[in-house]
Amino acid sequence: MDLVIYVNEEFEDEKALYDLDEGKVLLQGDQYHDGIGSRIAGYLDALHDYGIYMDYTNKEWINKNHEHFKLLGFYSE
């Protein structure tokens, strides 16, 4: 499991937790509607508590040119 937190460069309240190994979006949303920051933190805490994922999770700021941008459903003007 290799996780990354993607942050939308154009709308920083929009984030996604993505599994690079599986090529899957685990969580996606924005802070206002979904409380995504807390949801991602809770998910990572649970993985850590159960010894499933102990690595540091990198944060990557992406824009509409990133290969996963559309997959994540991020907003772009």
N, CA, C, O and CB atoms as a CASP TS submission, in Angstrom:
PFRMAT TS
TARGET T0000
AUTHOR 0000-0000-0000
METHOD Language model
MODEL 1
PARENT N/A
ATOM      1  N   MET     1       0.855  -1.174   0.000  1.00  0.00           N
ATOM      2  CA  MET     1       0.000   0.000   0.000  1.00  0.00           C
ATOM      3  C   MET     1       0.902   1.238   0.000  1.00  0.00           C
ATOM      4  O   MET     1       1.714   1.434   0.904  1.00  0.00           O
ATOM      5  CB  MET     1      -0.973  -0.002   1.234  1.00  0.00           C
ATOM      6  N   ASP     2       0.740   2.051  -1.018  1.00  0.00           N
ATOM      7  CA  ASP     2       1.505   3.292  -1.148  1.00  0.00           C
ATOM      8  C   ASP     2       0.499   4.420  -1.321  1.00  0.00           C
ATOM      9  O   ASP     2      -0.070   4.588  -2.400  1.00  0.00           O
ATOM     10  CB  ASP     2       2.523   3.233  -2.359  1.00  0.00           C
ATOM     11  N   LEU     3       0.278   5.195  -0.260  1.00  0.00           N
ATOM     12  CA  LEU     3      -0.762   6.213  -0.260  1.00  0.00           C
ATOM     13  C   LEU     3      -0.197   7.608  -0.463  1.00  0.00           C
ATOM     14  O   LEU     3       0.922   7.914  -0.052  1.00  0.00           O
ATOM     15  CB  LEU     3      -1.536   6.160   1.030  1.00  0.00           C
ATOM     16  N   VAL     4      -0.998   8.444  -1.107  1.00  0.00           N
ATOM     17  CA  VAL     4      -0.663   9.852  -1.288  1.00  0.00           C
ATOM     18  C   VAL     4      -1.948  10.653  -1.081  1.00  0.00           C
ATOM     19  O   VAL     4      -3.040  10.194  -1.416  1.00  0.00           O
ATOM     20  CB  VAL     4      -0.033  10.124  -2.712  1.00  0.00           C
ATOM     21  N   ILE     5      -1.802  11.840  -0.532  1.00  0.00           N
ATOM     22  CA  ILE     5      -2.929  12.762  -0.411  1.00  0.00           C
ATOM     23  C   ILE     5      -2.765  13.790  -1.518  1.00  0.00           C
ATOM     24  O   ILE     5      -1.807  14.562  -1.523  1.00  0.00           O
ATOM     25  CB  ILE     5      -2.991  13.445   1.018  1.00  0.00           C
ATOM     26  N   TYR     6      -3.704  13.795  -2.457  1.00  0.00           N
ATOM     27  CA  TYR     6      -3.697  14.786  -3.521  1.00  0.00           C
ATOM     28  C   TYR     6      -4.511  15.991  -3.078  1.00  0.00           C
ATOM     29  O   TYR     6      -5.594  15.852  -2.509  1.00  0.00           O
ATOM     30  CB  TYR     6      -4.257  14.194  -4.839  1.00  0.00           C
ATOM     31  N   VAL     7      -3.973  17.179  -3.348  1.00  0.00           N
ATOM     32  CA  VAL     7      -4.656  18.431  -3.027  1.00  0.00           C
ATOM     33  C   VAL     7      -4.817  19.202  -4.337  1.00  0.00           C
ATOM     34  O   VAL     7      -3.857  19.361  -5.092  1.00  0.00           O
ATOM     35  CB  VAL     7      -3.857  19.277  -1.946  1.00  0.00           C
ATOM     36  N   ASN     8      -6.017  19.671  -4.599  1.00  0.00           N
ATOM     37  CA  ASN     8      -6.286  20.447  -5.804  1.00  0.00           C
ATOM     38  C   ASN     8      -5.617  21.813  -5.683  1.00  0.00           C
ATOM     39  O   ASN     8      -5.929  22.580  -4.772  1.00  0.00           O
ATOM     40  CB  ASN     8      -7.813  20.599  -6.038  1.00  0.00           C
ATOM     41  N   GLU     9      -4.697  22.119  -6.601  1.00  0.00           N
ATOM     42  CA  GLU     9      -3.989  23.414  -6.589  1.00  0.00           C
ATOM     43  C   GLU     9      -4.942  24.586  -6.747  1.00  0.00           C
ATOM     44  O   GLU     9      -4.713  25.648  -6.167  1.00  0.00           O
ATOM     45  CB  GLU     9      -2.946  23.458  -7.700  1.00  0.00           C
ATOM     46  N   GLU    10      -6.006  24.413  -7.521  1.00  0.00           N
ATOM     47  CA  GLU    10      -6.929  25.517  -7.799  1.00  0.00           C
ATOM     48  C   GLU    10      -7.956  25.715  -6.686  1.00  0.00           C
ATOM     49  O   GLU    10      -8.474  26.817  -6.507  1.00  0.00           O
ATOM     50  CB  GLU    10      -7.646  25.271  -9.113  1.00  0.00           C
ATOM     51  N   PHE    11      -8.246  24.667  -5.949  1.00  0.00           N
ATOM     52  CA  PHE    11      -9.260  24.718  -4.891  1.00  0.00           C
ATOM     53  C   PHE    11      -8.751  23.860  -3.738  1.00  0.00           C
ATOM     54  O   PHE    11      -9.098  22.685  -3.623  1.00  0.00           O
ATOM     55  CB  PHE    11     -10.674  24.215  -5.405  1.00  0.00           C
ATOM     56  N   GLU    12      -7.928  24.462  -2.891  1.00  0.00           N
ATOM     57  CA  GLU    12      -7.176  23.698  -1.889  1.00  0.00           C
ATOM     58  C   GLU    12      -8.024  22.978  -0.851  1.00  0.00           C
ATOM     59  O   GLU    12      -7.507  22.138  -0.114  1.00  0.00           O
ATOM     60  CB  GLU    12      -6.248  24.604  -1.189  1.00  0.00           C
ATOM     61  N   ASP    13      -9.308  23.287  -0.777  1.00  0.00           N
ATOM     62  CA  ASP    13     -10.182  22.563   0.150  1.00  0.00           C
ATOM     63  C   ASP    13     -10.565  21.190  -0.386  1.00  0.00           C
ATOM     64  O   ASP    13     -11.157  20.384   0.331  1.00  0.00           O
ATOM     65  CB  ASP    13     -11.439  23.373   0.429  1.00  0.00           C
ATOM     66  N   GLU    14     -10.230  20.924  -1.637  1.00  0.00           N
ATOM     67  CA  GLU    14     -10.558  19.651  -2.267  1.00  0.00           C
ATOM     68  C   GLU    14      -9.346  18.724  -2.186  1.00  0.00           C
ATOM     69  O   GLU    14      -8.251  19.072  -2.627  1.00  0.00           O
ATOM     70  CB  GLU    14     -10.999  19.859  -3.745  1.00  0.00           C
ATOM     71  N   LYS    15      -9.563  17.525  -1.609  1.00  0.00           N
ATOM     72  CA  LYS    15      -8.468  16.570  -1.386  1.00  0.00           C
ATOM     73  C   LYS    15      -8.940  15.156  -1.696  1.00  0.00           C
ATOM     74  O   LYS    15     -10.137  14.873  -1.751  1.00  0.00           O
ATOM     75  CB  LYS    15      -7.948  16.656   0.072  1.00  0.00           C
ATOM     76  N   ALA    16      -7.959  14.279  -1.898  1.00  0.00           N
ATOM     77  CA  ALA    16      -8.267  12.869  -2.119  1.00  0.00           C
ATOM     78  C   ALA    16      -7.146  12.021  -1.539  1.00  0.00           C
ATOM     79  O   ALA    16      -5.975  12.396  -1.597  1.00  0.00           O
ATOM     80  CB  ALA    16      -8.463  12.567  -3.632  1.00  0.00           C
ATOM     81  N   LEU    17      -7.512  10.889  -0.986  1.00  0.00           N
ATOM     82  CA  LEU    17      -6.543   9.884  -0.558  1.00  0.00           C
ATOM     83  C   LEU    17      -6.520   8.828  -1.644  1.00  0.00           C
ATOM     84  O   LEU    17      -7.551   8.245  -1.978  1.00  0.00           O
ATOM     85  CB  LEU    17      -6.905   9.265   0.854  1.00  0.00           C
ATOM     86  N   TYR    18      -5.332   8.584  -2.198  1.00  0.00           N
ATOM     87  CA  TYR    18      -5.191   7.720  -3.369  1.00  0.00           C
ATOM     88  C   TYR    18      -4.165   6.641  -3.093  1.00  0.00           C
ATOM     89  O   TYR    18      -3.096   6.917  -2.549  1.00  0.00           O
ATOM     90  CB  TYR    18      -4.791   8.535  -4.611  1.00  0.00           C
ATOM     91  N   ASP    19      -4.489   5.405  -3.468  1.00  0.00           N
ATOM     92  CA  ASP    19      -3.574   4.282  -3.330  1.00  0.00           C
ATOM     93  C   ASP    19      -2.852   4.093  -4.662  1.00  0.00           C
ATOM     94  O   ASP    19      -3.447   3.645  -5.642  1.00  0.00           O
ATOM     95  CB  ASP    19      -4.331   2.979  -2.902  1.00  0.00           C
ATOM     96  N   LEU    20      -1.568   4.437  -4.688  1.00  0.00           N
ATOM     97  CA  LEU    20      -0.777   4.349  -5.912  1.00  0.00           C
ATOM     98  C   LEU    20      -0.592   2.907  -6.369  1.00  0.00           C
ATOM     99  O   LEU    20      -0.556   2.646  -7.572  1.00  0.00           O
ATOM    100  CB  LEU    20       0.578   4.999  -5.703  1.00  0.00           C
ATOM    101  N   ASP    21      -0.476   1.968  -5.439  1.00  0.00           N
ATOM    102  CA  ASP    21      -0.289   0.559  -5.798  1.00  0.00           C
ATOM    103  C   ASP    21      -1.513  -0.023  -6.498  1.00  0.00           C
ATOM    104  O   ASP    21      -1.382  -0.739  -7.490  1.00  0.00           O
ATOM    105  CB  ASP    21       0.026  -0.260  -4.556  1.00  0.00           C
ATOM    106  N   GLU    22      -2.683   0.278  -5.991  1.00  0.00           N
ATOM    107  CA  GLU    22      -3.931  -0.279  -6.520  1.00  0.00           C
ATOM    108  C   GLU    22      -4.549   0.599  -7.614  1.00  0.00           C
ATOM    109  O   GLU    22      -5.409   0.149  -8.371  1.00  0.00           O
ATOM    110  CB  GLU    22      -4.929  -0.465  -5.392  1.00  0.00           C
ATOM    111  N   GLY    23      -4.095   1.868  -7.684  1.00  0.00           N
ATOM    112  CA  GLY    23      -4.682   2.793  -8.650  1.00  0.00           C
ATOM    113  C   GLY    23      -6.121   3.132  -8.306  1.00  0.00           C
ATOM    114  O   GLY    23      -6.969   3.256  -9.190  1.00  0.00           O
ATOM    115  N   LYS    24      -6.399   3.284  -6.989  1.00  0.00           N
ATOM    116  CA  LYS    24      -7.768   3.516  -6.522  1.00  0.00           C
ATOM    117  C   LYS    24      -7.867   4.770  -5.664  1.00  0.00           C
ATOM    118  O   LYS    24      -6.963   5.097  -4.894  1.00  0.00           O
ATOM    119  CB  LYS    24      -8.268   2.312  -5.733  1.00  0.00           C
ATOM    120  N   VAL    25      -8.979   5.452  -5.818  1.00  0.00           N
ATOM    121  CA  VAL    25      -9.325   6.564  -4.941  1.00  0.00           C
ATOM    122  C   VAL    25      -9.980   5.968  -3.701  1.00  0.00           C
ATOM    123  O   VAL    25     -10.994   5.278  -3.807  1.00  0.00           O
ATOM    124  CB  VAL    25     -10.274   7.603  -5.657  1.00  0.00           C
ATOM    125  N   LEU    26      -9.407   6.230  -2.525  1.00  0.00           N
ATOM    126  CA  LEU    26      -9.973   5.705  -1.283  1.00  0.00           C
ATOM    127  C   LEU    26     -10.979   6.674  -0.672  1.00  0.00           C
ATOM    128  O   LEU    26     -12.040   6.263  -0.204  1.00  0.00           O
ATOM    129  CB  LEU    26      -8.863   5.409  -0.280  1.00  0.00           C
ATOM    130  N   LEU    27     -10.644   7.950  -0.680  1.00  0.00           N
ATOM    131  CA  LEU    27     -11.533   9.000  -0.181  1.00  0.00           C
ATOM    132  C   LEU    27     -11.337  10.232  -1.049  1.00  0.00           C
ATOM    133  O   LEU    27     -10.224  10.515  -1.490  1.00  0.00           O
ATOM    134  CB  LEU    27     -11.254   9.324   1.330  1.00  0.00           C
ATOM    135  N   GLN    28     -12.412  10.961  -1.293  1.00  0.00           N
ATOM    136  CA  GLN    28     -12.315  12.189  -2.074  1.00  0.00           C
ATOM    137  C   GLN    28     -13.432  13.117  -1.657  1.00  0.00           C
ATOM    138  O   GLN    28     -14.546  12.674  -1.377  1.00  0.00           O
ATOM    139  CB  GLN    28     -12.376  11.899  -3.595  1.00  0.00           C
ATOM    140  N   GLY    29     -13.138  14.409  -1.616  1.00  0.00           N
ATOM    141  CA  GLY    29     -14.167  15.388  -1.285  1.00  0.00           C
ATOM    142  C   GLY    29     -13.565  16.733  -0.990  1.00  0.00           C
ATOM    143  O   GLY    29     -12.384  16.976  -1.242  1.00  0.00           O
ATOM    144  N   ASP    30     -14.398  17.612  -0.447  1.00  0.00           N
ATOM    145  CA  ASP    30     -13.895  18.928  -0.048  1.00  0.00           C
ATOM    146  C   ASP    30     -14.177  19.162   1.432  1.00  0.00           C
ATOM    147  O   ASP    30     -14.953  18.444   2.063  1.00  0.00           O
ATOM    148  CB  ASP    30     -14.537  20.049  -0.906  1.00  0.00           C
ATOM    149  N   GLN    31     -13.538  20.160   1.949  1.00  0.00           N
ATOM    150  CA  GLN    31     -13.630  20.422   3.382  1.00  0.00           C
ATOM    151  C   GLN    31     -15.031  20.872   3.795  1.00  0.00           C
ATOM    152  O   GLN    31     -15.550  20.430   4.820  1.00  0.00           O
ATOM    153  CB  GLN    31     -12.613  21.474   3.784  1.00  0.00           C
ATOM    154  N   TYR    32     -15.637  21.744   3.002  1.00  0.00           N
ATOM    155  CA  TYR    32     -16.937  22.305   3.367  1.00  0.00           C
ATOM    156  C   TYR    32     -18.044  21.245   3.388  1.00  0.00           C
ATOM    157  O   TYR    32     -18.780  21.142   4.369  1.00  0.00           O
ATOM    158  CB  TYR    32     -17.310  23.418   2.398  1.00  0.00           C
ATOM    159  N   HIS    33     -18.164  20.471   2.331  1.00  0.00           N
ATOM    160  CA  HIS    33     -19.255  19.509   2.219  1.00  0.00           C
ATOM    161  C   HIS    33     -18.982  18.180   2.917  1.00  0.00           C
ATOM    162  O   HIS    33     -19.894  17.556   3.460  1.00  0.00           O
ATOM    163  CB  HIS    33     -19.545  19.255   0.780  1.00  0.00           C
ATOM    164  N   ASP    34     -17.724  17.752   2.899  1.00  0.00           N
ATOM    165  CA  ASP    34     -17.396  16.396   3.340  1.00  0.00           C
ATOM    166  C   ASP    34     -16.498  16.310   4.569  1.00  0.00           C
ATOM    167  O   ASP    34     -16.310  15.225   5.118  1.00  0.00           O
ATOM    168  CB  ASP    34     -16.746  15.676   2.234  1.00  0.00           C
ATOM    169  N   GLY    35     -15.937  17.446   5.011  1.00  0.00           N
ATOM    170  CA  GLY    35     -14.977  17.402   6.114  1.00  0.00           C
ATOM    171  C   GLY    35     -13.813  16.479   5.766  1.00  0.00           C
ATOM    172  O   GLY    35     -13.354  15.699   6.601  1.00  0.00           O
ATOM    173  N   ILE    36     -13.343  16.578   4.523  1.00  0.00           N
ATOM    174  CA  ILE    36     -12.398  15.608   3.997  1.00  0.00           C
ATOM    175  C   ILE    36     -11.090  15.534   4.779  1.00  0.00           C
ATOM    176  O   ILE    36     -10.500  14.459   4.880  1.00  0.00           O
ATOM    177  CB  ILE    36     -12.105  15.928   2.576  1.00  0.00           C
ATOM    178  N   GLY    37     -10.630  16.640   5.327  1.00  0.00           N
ATOM    179  CA  GLY    37      -9.385  16.611   6.107  1.00  0.00           C
ATOM    180  C   GLY    37      -9.491  15.668   7.293  1.00  0.00           C
ATOM    181  O   GLY    37      -8.583  14.877   7.548  1.00  0.00           O
ATOM    182  N   SER    38     -10.596  15.752   8.016  1.00  0.00           N
ATOM    183  CA  SER    38     -10.822  14.885   9.169  1.00  0.00           C
ATOM    184  C   SER    38     -11.050  13.440   8.759  1.00  0.00           C
ATOM    185  O   SER    38     -10.595  12.518   9.437  1.00  0.00           O
ATOM    186  CB  SER    38     -12.006  15.381   9.971  1.00  0.00           C
ATOM    187  N   ARG    39     -11.753  13.240   7.652  1.00  0.00           N
ATOM    188  CA  ARG    39     -12.009  11.877   7.176  1.00  0.00           C
ATOM    189  C   ARG    39     -10.714  11.179   6.775  1.00  0.00           C
ATOM    190  O   ARG    39     -10.511  10.008   7.093  1.00  0.00           O
ATOM    191  CB  ARG    39     -12.979  11.899   5.991  1.00  0.00           C
ATOM    192  N   ILE    40      -9.834  11.904   6.072  1.00  0.00           N
ATOM    193  CA  ILE    40      -8.550  11.317   5.669  1.00  0.00           C
ATOM    194  C   ILE    40      -7.706  11.025   6.908  1.00  0.00           C
ATOM    195  O   ILE    40      -7.105   9.956   7.016  1.00  0.00           O
ATOM    196  CB  ILE    40      -7.784  12.267   4.701  1.00  0.00           C
ATOM    197  N   ALA    41      -7.663  11.974   7.840  1.00  0.00           N
ATOM    198  CA  ALA    41      -6.875  11.772   9.062  1.00  0.00           C
ATOM    199  C   ALA    41      -7.386  10.556   9.839  1.00  0.00           C
ATOM    200  O   ALA    41      -6.589   9.755  10.327  1.00  0.00           O
ATOM    201  CB  ALA    41      -6.926  13.034   9.954  1.00  0.00           C
ATOM    202  N   GLY    42      -8.704  10.416   9.954  1.00  0.00           N
ATOM    203  CA  GLY    42      -9.280   9.275  10.666  1.00  0.00           C
ATOM    204  C   GLY    42      -8.983   7.951   9.979  1.00  0.00           C
ATOM    205  O   GLY    42      -8.688   6.957  10.642  1.00  0.00           O
ATOM    206  N   TYR    43      -9.059   7.935   8.667  1.00  0.00           N
ATOM    207  CA  TYR    43      -8.758   6.729   7.890  1.00  0.00           C
ATOM    208  C   TYR    43      -7.309   6.311   8.099  1.00  0.00           C
ATOM    209  O   TYR    43      -7.022   5.136   8.329  1.00  0.00           O
ATOM    210  CB  TYR    43      -9.034   6.961   6.391  1.00  0.00           C
ATOM    211  N   LEU    44      -6.394   7.282   8.018  1.00  0.00           N
ATOM    212  CA  LEU    44      -4.970   6.992   8.205  1.00  0.00           C
ATOM    213  C   LEU    44      -4.683   6.551   9.640  1.00  0.00           C
ATOM    214  O   LEU    44      -3.869   5.655   9.862  1.00  0.00           O
ATOM    215  CB  LEU    44      -4.121   8.226   7.852  1.00  0.00           C
ATOM    216  N   ASP    45      -5.349   7.177  10.614  1.00  0.00           N
ATOM    217  CA  ASP    45      -5.188   6.772  12.017  1.00  0.00           C
ATOM    218  C   ASP    45      -5.625   5.326  12.225  1.00  0.00           C
ATOM    219  O   ASP    45      -4.963   4.563  12.929  1.00  0.00           O
ATOM    220  CB  ASP    45      -5.993   7.702  12.941  1.00  0.00           C
ATOM    221  N   ALA    46      -6.737   4.958  11.612  1.00  0.00           N
ATOM    222  CA  ALA    46      -7.236   3.575  11.743  1.00  0.00           C
ATOM    223  C   ALA    46      -6.254   2.586  11.116  1.00  0.00           C
ATOM    224  O   ALA    46      -5.974   1.541  11.704  1.00  0.00           O
ATOM    225  CB  ALA    46      -8.631   3.433  11.077  1.00  0.00           C
ATOM    226  N   LEU    47      -5.735   2.898   9.942  1.00  0.00           N
ATOM    227  CA  LEU    47      -4.743   2.030   9.307  1.00  0.00           C
ATOM    228  C   LEU    47      -3.509   1.868  10.186  1.00  0.00           C
ATOM    229  O   LEU    47      -2.944   0.780  10.293  1.00  0.00           O
ATOM    230  CB  LEU    47      -4.342   2.589   7.940  1.00  0.00           C
ATOM    231  N   HIS    48      -3.102   2.965  10.810  1.00  0.00           N
ATOM    232  CA  HIS    48      -1.939   2.945  11.700  1.00  0.00           C
ATOM    233  C   HIS    48      -2.235   2.127  12.959  1.00  0.00           C
ATOM    234  O   HIS    48      -1.424   1.297  13.372  1.00  0.00           O
ATOM    235  CB  HIS    48      -1.527   4.383  12.083  1.00  0.00           C
ATOM    236  N   ASP    49      -3.389   2.364  13.559  1.00  0.00           N
ATOM    237  CA  ASP    49      -3.765   1.652  14.789  1.00  0.00           C
ATOM    238  C   ASP    49      -3.806   0.141  14.599  1.00  0.00           C
ATOM    239  O   ASP    49      -3.465  -0.610  15.514  1.00  0.00           O
ATOM    240  CB  ASP    49      -5.119   2.135  15.277  1.00  0.00           C
ATOM    241  N   TYR    50      -4.217  -0.305  13.426  1.00  0.00           N
ATOM    242  CA  TYR    50      -4.300  -1.738  13.157  1.00  0.00           C
ATOM    243  C   TYR    50      -3.039  -2.302  12.506  1.00  0.00           C
ATOM    244  O   TYR    50      -2.993  -3.471  12.122  1.00  0.00           O
ATOM    245  CB  TYR    50      -5.485  -2.017  12.276  1.00  0.00           C
ATOM    246  N   GLY    51      -2.020  -1.456  12.388  1.00  0.00           N
ATOM    247  CA  GLY    51      -0.739  -1.902  11.847  1.00  0.00           C
ATOM    248  C   GLY    51      -0.764  -2.214  10.365  1.00  0.00           C
ATOM    249  O   GLY    51       0.094  -2.944   9.868  1.00  0.00           O
ATOM    250  N   ILE    52      -1.733  -1.673   9.659  1.00  0.00           N
ATOM    251  CA  ILE    52      -1.874  -1.940   8.232  1.00  0.00           C
ATOM    252  C   ILE    52      -0.963  -1.035   7.405  1.00  0.00           C
ATOM    253  O   ILE    52      -0.368  -1.475   6.421  1.00  0.00           O
ATOM    254  CB  ILE    52      -3.326  -1.755   7.800  1.00  0.00           C
ATOM    255  N   TYR    53      -0.862   0.214   7.805  1.00  0.00           N
ATOM    256  CA  TYR    53      -0.067   1.189   7.065  1.00  0.00           C
ATOM    257  C   TYR    53       0.664   2.072   8.063  1.00  0.00           C
ATOM    258  O   TYR    53       0.040   2.835   8.800  1.00  0.00           O
ATOM    259  CB  TYR    53      -0.960   2.042   6.110  1.00  0.00           C
ATOM    260  N   MET    54       1.969   1.968   8.084  1.00  0.00           N
ATOM    261  CA  MET    54       2.762   2.702   9.075  1.00  0.00           C
ATOM    262  C   MET    54       3.607   3.818   8.450  1.00  0.00           C
ATOM    263  O   MET    54       4.237   4.594   9.169  1.00  0.00           O
ATOM    264  CB  MET    54       3.666   1.739   9.821  1.00  0.00           C
ATOM    265  N   ASP    55       3.622   3.899   7.122  1.00  0.00           N
ATOM    266  CA  ASP    55       4.463   4.875   6.441  1.00  0.00           C
ATOM    267  C   ASP    55       3.895   6.280   6.541  1.00  0.00           C
ATOM    268  O   ASP    55       2.720   6.477   6.851  1.00  0.00           O
ATOM    269  CB  ASP    55       4.634   4.492   4.988  1.00  0.00           C
ATOM    270  N   TYR    56       4.761   7.253   6.270  1.00  0.00           N
ATOM    271  CA  TYR    56       4.347   8.648   6.162  1.00  0.00           C
ATOM    272  C   TYR    56       3.570   8.809   4.857  1.00  0.00           C
ATOM    273  O   TYR    56       3.946   8.222   3.842  1.00  0.00           O
ATOM    274  CB  TYR    56       5.583   9.620   6.213  1.00  0.00           C
ATOM    275  N   THR    57       2.509   9.582   4.869  1.00  0.00           N
ATOM    276  CA  THR    57       1.717   9.818   3.663  1.00  0.00           C
ATOM    277  C   THR    57       2.064  11.186   3.095  1.00  0.00           C
ATOM    278  O   THR    57       1.833  12.214   3.732  1.00  0.00           O
ATOM    279  CB  THR    57       0.196   9.720   3.964  1.00  0.00           C
ATOM    280  N   ASN    58       2.618  11.184   1.895  1.00  0.00           N
ATOM    281  CA  ASN    58       2.988  12.437   1.239  1.00  0.00           C
ATOM    282  C   ASN    58       1.765  13.176   0.757  1.00  0.00           C
ATOM    283  O   ASN    58       0.744  12.573   0.425  1.00  0.00           O
ATOM    284  CB  ASN    58       3.928  12.178   0.075  1.00  0.00           C
ATOM    285  N   LYS    59       1.881  14.505   0.721  1.00  0.00           N
ATOM    286  CA  LYS    59       0.852  15.363   0.170  1.00  0.00           C
ATOM    287  C   LYS    59       1.388  15.896  -1.152  1.00  0.00           C
ATOM    288  O   LYS    59       2.521  16.373  -1.220  1.00  0.00           O
ATOM    289  CB  LYS    59       0.467  16.526   1.158  1.00  0.00           C
ATOM    290  N   GLU    60       0.585  15.815  -2.187  1.00  0.00           N
ATOM    291  CA  GLU    60       1.007  16.292  -3.500  1.00  0.00           C
ATOM    292  C   GLU    60      -0.048  17.250  -4.043  1.00  0.00           C
ATOM    293  O   GLU    60      -1.218  16.892  -4.175  1.00  0.00           O
ATOM    294  CB  GLU    60       1.234  15.105  -4.482  1.00  0.00           C
ATOM    295  N   TRP    61       0.379  18.467  -4.354  1.00  0.00           N
ATOM    296  CA  TRP    61      -0.515  19.469  -4.934  1.00  0.00           C
ATOM    297  C   TRP    61      -0.542  19.248  -6.431  1.00  0.00           C
ATOM    298  O   TRP    61       0.501  19.253  -7.085  1.00  0.00           O
ATOM    299  CB  TRP    61      -0.058  20.929  -4.585  1.00  0.00           C
ATOM    300  N   ILE    62      -1.749  19.051  -6.983  1.00  0.00           N
ATOM    301  CA  ILE    62      -1.845  18.756  -8.413  1.00  0.00           C
ATOM    302  C   ILE    62      -2.770  19.749  -9.114  1.00  0.00           C
ATOM    303  O   ILE    62      -3.641  20.357  -8.493  1.00  0.00           O
ATOM    304  CB  ILE    62      -2.348  17.320  -8.633  1.00  0.00           C
ATOM    305  N   ASN    63      -2.559  19.897 -10.420  1.00  0.00           N
ATOM    306  CA  ASN    63      -3.426  20.749 -11.226  1.00  0.00           C
ATOM    307  C   ASN    63      -4.068  19.907 -12.320  1.00  0.00           C
ATOM    308  O   ASN    63      -3.901  18.688 -12.356  1.00  0.00           O
ATOM    309  CB  ASN    63      -2.632  21.940 -11.837  1.00  0.00           C
ATOM    310  N   LYS    64      -4.805  20.568 -13.215  1.00  0.00           N
ATOM    311  CA  LYS    64      -5.574  19.839 -14.223  1.00  0.00           C
ATOM    312  C   LYS    64      -4.707  19.074 -15.222  1.00  0.00           C
ATOM    313  O   LYS    64      -5.233  18.267 -15.988  1.00  0.00           O
ATOM    314  CB  LYS    64      -6.455  20.796 -14.968  1.00  0.00           C
ATOM    315  N   ASN    65      -3.406  19.304 -15.236  1.00  0.00           N
ATOM    316  CA  ASN    65      -2.505  18.591 -16.136  1.00  0.00           C
ATOM    317  C   ASN    65      -2.003  17.267 -15.549  1.00  0.00           C
ATOM    318  O   ASN    65      -1.357  16.486 -16.246  1.00  0.00           O
ATOM    319  CB  ASN    65      -1.326  19.474 -16.477  1.00  0.00           C
ATOM    320  N   HIS    66      -2.295  17.018 -14.289  1.00  0.00           N
ATOM    321  CA  HIS    66      -1.856  15.778 -13.637  1.00  0.00           C
ATOM    322  C   HIS    66      -2.698  14.605 -14.151  1.00  0.00           C
ATOM    323  O   HIS    66      -3.895  14.757 -14.394  1.00  0.00           O
ATOM    324  CB  HIS    66      -1.969  15.896 -12.079  1.00  0.00           C
ATOM    325  N   GLU    67      -2.079  13.454 -14.313  1.00  0.00           N
ATOM    326  CA  GLU    67      -2.764  12.282 -14.877  1.00  0.00           C
ATOM    327  C   GLU    67      -3.980  11.812 -14.071  1.00  0.00           C
ATOM    328  O   GLU    67      -4.890  11.211 -14.644  1.00  0.00           O
ATOM    329  CB  GLU    67      -1.790  11.148 -14.990  1.00  0.00           C
ATOM    330  N   HIS    68      -4.019  12.066 -12.774  1.00  0.00           N
ATOM    331  CA  HIS    68      -5.128  11.596 -11.935  1.00  0.00           C
ATOM    332  C   HIS    68      -6.191  12.663 -11.662  1.00  0.00           C
ATOM    333  O   HIS    68      -7.184  12.381 -10.991  1.00  0.00           O
ATOM    334  CB  HIS    68      -4.588  11.096 -10.626  1.00  0.00           C
ATOM    335  N   PHE    69      -6.001  13.867 -12.166  1.00  0.00           N
ATOM    336  CA  PHE    69      -6.899  14.981 -11.840  1.00  0.00           C
ATOM    337  C   PHE    69      -8.361  14.659 -12.172  1.00  0.00           C
ATOM    338  O   PHE    69      -9.233  14.816 -11.317  1.00  0.00           O
ATOM    339  CB  PHE    69      -6.464  16.241 -12.593  1.00  0.00           C
ATOM    340  N   LYS    70      -8.635  14.219 -13.381  1.00  0.00           N
ATOM    341  CA  LYS    70     -10.015  13.915 -13.784  1.00  0.00           C
ATOM    342  C   LYS    70     -10.567  12.700 -13.044  1.00  0.00           C
ATOM    343  O   LYS    70     -11.743  12.669 -12.684  1.00  0.00           O
ATOM    344  CB  LYS    70     -10.085  13.674 -15.294  1.00  0.00           C
ATOM    345  N   LEU    71      -9.723  11.710 -12.820  1.00  0.00           N
ATOM    346  CA  LEU    71     -10.127  10.521 -12.082  1.00  0.00           C
ATOM    347  C   LEU    71     -10.641  10.893 -10.689  1.00  0.00           C
ATOM    348  O   LEU    71     -11.578  10.275 -10.182  1.00  0.00           O
ATOM    349  CB  LEU    71      -8.953   9.538 -11.973  1.00  0.00           C
ATOM    350  N   LEU    72     -10.026  11.899 -10.081  1.00  0.00           N
ATOM    351  CA  LEU    72     -10.401  12.325  -8.741  1.00  0.00           C
ATOM    352  C   LEU    72     -11.659  13.199  -8.741  1.00  0.00           C
ATOM    353  O   LEU    72     -12.244  13.445  -7.687  1.00  0.00           O
ATOM    354  CB  LEU    72      -9.253  13.078  -8.102  1.00  0.00           C
ATOM    355  N   GLY    73     -12.067  13.657  -9.900  1.00  0.00           N
ATOM    356  CA  GLY    73     -13.250  14.506  -9.983  1.00  0.00           C
ATOM    357  C   GLY    73     -13.010  15.896  -9.423  1.00  0.00           C
ATOM    358  O   GLY    73     -13.950  16.563  -8.992  1.00  0.00           O
ATOM    359  N   PHE    74     -11.771  16.335  -9.425  1.00  0.00           N
ATOM    360  CA  PHE    74     -11.445  17.657  -8.906  1.00  0.00           C
ATOM    361  C   PHE    74     -12.013  18.757  -9.803  1.00  0.00           C
ATOM    362  O   PHE    74     -12.169  18.580 -11.011  1.00  0.00           O
ATOM    363  CB  PHE    74      -9.930  17.815  -8.773  1.00  0.00           C
ATOM    364  N   TYR    75     -12.315  19.893  -9.179  1.00  0.00           N
ATOM    365  CA  TYR    75     -12.864  21.059  -9.864  1.00  0.00           C
ATOM    366  C   TYR    75     -11.740  21.872 -10.493  1.00  0.00           C
ATOM    367  O   TYR    75     -10.669  22.027  -9.907  1.00  0.00           O
ATOM    368  CB  TYR    75     -13.681  21.931  -8.889  1.00  0.00           C
ATOM    369  N   SER    76     -11.994  22.387 -11.690  1.00  0.00           N
ATOM    370  CA  SER    76     -11.046  23.270 -12.361  1.00  0.00           C
ATOM    371  C   SER    76     -11.821  24.314 -13.139  1.00  0.00           C
ATOM    372  O   SER    76     -12.836  24.015 -13.768  1.00  0.00           O
ATOM    373  CB  SER    76     -10.096  22.474 -13.297  1.00  0.00           C
ATOM    374  N   GLU    77     -11.332  25.539 -13.088  1.00  0.00           N
ATOM    375  CA  GLU    77     -12.008  26.624 -13.854  1.00  0.00           C
ATOM    376  C   GLU    77     -11.569  26.596 -15.288  1.00  0.00           C
ATOM    377  O   GLU    77     -12.018  27.418 -16.087  1.00  0.00           O
ATOM    378  CB  GLU    77     -11.711  28.016 -13.246  1.00  0.00           C
TER
END
